[in-house]
Amino acid sequence: MSNIWEEKPGIQWQTREDADVDVLEDEAHNLIVWNDSVNTFDWVIESLIDVCEQSPEQAEQCALIIHHKGKYGVRKGSFDELRPKAEALIDRGIQATIDY
């Protein structure tokens, strides 16, 4: 297994290449949104609706969980699917990472 760092201005992603990884693992990634003291609930909710295609109710629930727990996996999917969403959230000033 090898790790490769890909760079975009201000963003670093760690990707993993492993020939033995099976297909199910490709969907095992989580888009994690982190709590901060900068963004308002309304902004986070609006961003989850726009970027992650959540319903208003789902986005509000996620925002509350993020606030109380410090982070929350707001969407599951492949790394390639989640990366542009994470970047869009980061561009909006919201801390987001992709976990597996």
C-alpha positions as CSV (number, residue, x, y, z in Angstrom):
1,M,0.0,0.0,0.0
2,S,1.3,3.4,-0.9
3,N,0.2,6.9,0.1
4,I,0.2,9.8,-2.4
5,W,-0.5,13.4,-1.6
6,E,-2.3,15.4,-4.2
7,E,-2.2,19.2,-3.9
8,K,-4.6,22.0,-4.7
9,P,-4.0,25.4,-3.3
10,G,-4.8,25.3,0.4
11,I,-6.0,21.7,0.2
12,Q,-4.2,18.4,0.7
13,W,-5.8,15.0,0.0
14,Q,-4.4,11.7,1.0
15,T,-5.3,8.9,-1.4
16,R,-4.6,5.2,-1.0
17,E,-3.7,2.8,-3.8
18,D,-4.0,-0.8,-3.0
19,A,-4.5,-3.6,-5.6
20,D,-6.1,-5.9,-3.0
21,V,-8.9,-3.4,-2.0
22,D,-12.3,-4.8,-3.0
23,V,-15.1,-2.8,-4.8
24,L,-17.2,-2.5,-1.7
25,E,-14.6,-0.3,0.0
26,D,-14.9,2.3,-2.8
27,E,-18.3,3.3,-1.3
28,A,-17.1,3.2,2.3
29,H,-15.9,6.9,2.4
30,N,-17.6,9.5,4.6
31,L,-17.8,13.3,4.0
32,I,-17.1,14.7,7.4
33,V,-18.2,18.2,8.3
34,W,-16.5,19.7,11.4
35,N,-17.9,22.2,13.9
36,D,-16.4,25.6,14.2
37,S,-17.1,28.9,15.8
38,V,-17.3,30.9,12.6
39,N,-20.1,29.6,10.4
40,T,-23.8,30.1,11.3
41,F,-26.3,27.3,11.4
42,D,-28.1,28.9,8.5
43,W,-24.9,28.9,6.4
44,V,-24.1,25.3,7.2
45,I,-27.7,24.2,6.5
46,E,-27.8,26.2,3.2
47,S,-24.4,24.6,2.2
48,L,-25.5,21.1,3.0
49,I,-28.7,21.6,0.9
50,D,-26.8,23.1,-2.1
51,V,-23.6,21.0,-2.1
52,C,-24.7,17.7,-0.6
53,E,-28.3,17.8,-2.0
54,Q,-29.9,17.2,1.4
55,S,-33.4,18.1,2.3
56,P,-33.9,21.1,4.6
57,E,-34.9,18.8,7.4
58,Q,-31.9,16.5,6.9
59,A,-29.5,19.5,6.7
60,E,-30.9,21.0,9.9
61,Q,-30.5,17.7,11.7
62,C,-26.9,17.3,10.4
63,A,-26.0,20.9,11.5
64,L,-27.3,20.2,15.0
65,I,-25.3,16.9,15.3
66,I,-22.2,18.7,14.0
67,H,-22.7,21.4,16.6
68,H,-23.2,19.0,19.5
69,K,-20.8,16.2,18.6
70,G,-18.0,18.3,16.9
71,K,-18.3,16.5,13.5
72,Y,-20.6,14.4,11.5
73,G,-20.5,12.2,8.4
74,V,-23.0,14.1,6.2
75,R,-22.7,11.8,3.1
76,K,-21.3,8.4,2.1
77,G,-19.9,7.6,-1.3
78,S,-16.8,7.0,-3.3
79,F,-13.8,9.3,-2.9
80,D,-14.2,10.6,-6.4
81,E,-17.9,11.5,-5.7
82,L,-17.2,13.1,-2.4
83,R,-14.0,15.1,-3.3
84,P,-15.8,17.9,-5.3
85,K,-18.4,18.2,-2.5
86,A,-15.7,18.5,0.2
87,E,-13.9,21.1,-1.9
88,A,-17.1,23.1,-2.4
89,L,-17.8,23.1,1.3
90,I,-14.2,24.2,2.0
91,D,-14.6,27.0,-0.6
92,R,-17.6,28.1,1.5
93,G,-15.4,28.3,4.6
94,I,-16.7,25.0,6.1
95,Q,-14.2,22.5,7.4
96,A,-14.7,19.2,5.6
97,T,-12.7,16.0,5.3
98,I,-13.1,12.6,3.7
99,D,-12.7,9.6,5.9
100,Y,-12.7,5.8,5.2
